[in-house]
């Protein structure tokens, strides 16, 4: 539910915060973290990236998973879900 307009909205964001459960939610304005001195990397199939206590993987079929390395909590999705 949009808190300002009170209308039904579809989720548009995966949230993963340190120590918390992951969730699918809606943000009125997307928040993106970019690397300060370089382009944001696009992960090729069958690769992973780790940083700041999180690891994200892209599988061979474009499935994506991300997790908190300390708790193991995270999310995953694929184009077929």
N, C-alpha and C positions, 0 to 999 in steps of 0.2 A: 504494500500500500504506500503510495506517495504521501509522505507526511505533510506536504504543503497543500497539494490539491485534493488529497483524499481519493485518488483514482487508483484502480488496480494496475499494477505494473509487473512486467516479467523480469526475472533475475538477469543481470548483465555482468556480474562480477563474482569471481572466486576469491574469497578472503582466507588468508593463512597468516595468523599472527603467532609470534613466539609463545609457546606454552598454552595456547588456546585451541579449541576445536576448529577445524576448517568449516566454512559455510559458503553457501551460494546465496547471494543477496543482490540487492539493487542499490546502485549509487546514482544520485542525480547528476554528478559530475565525476567522470572516471578519474582515477588517480594512477599515474604511471611513474615508476621509478626508472630513471635513466642513468647510465654510467656517465659521470661528469665529463670525462675527457675523450670519450669515444662513442661510436654509434652503439645503440642497443643491439646486442647479438641476437641473431636468429639461429636457433639450434637446428642443425641438420638432423634427419632421421637417425635413430639409434645412437643418440648422444645425451650427455647430461651436463649440467652446470651446477656448481655449489657456491654458496656465499652467505655470509652472515648467519650461519647456522641452519640454512635451508638447502635442499637439493631438489632439482627438477630434472626430469628425464623425458625425452621424446623417444617413443618406441619406433620400431621398423614400419608400423602401419599408421603413424601419426597420433597414436595414443599418448596422452600427456599425464604425468603424475608429479606431484610436488609434496614434500614432507618436511616437517620440522625434524632436524637430525637428532635433537635431544629427546623428544617425546615419541617420535615415529608417527605422529598424527599428520594427516594430510588429505589430499584428494586426488582423484584420477578421473579422466574422461577420455572418450575416443570419438571419432567422427560417426561411429555406428551406434553410439548410446542414445 
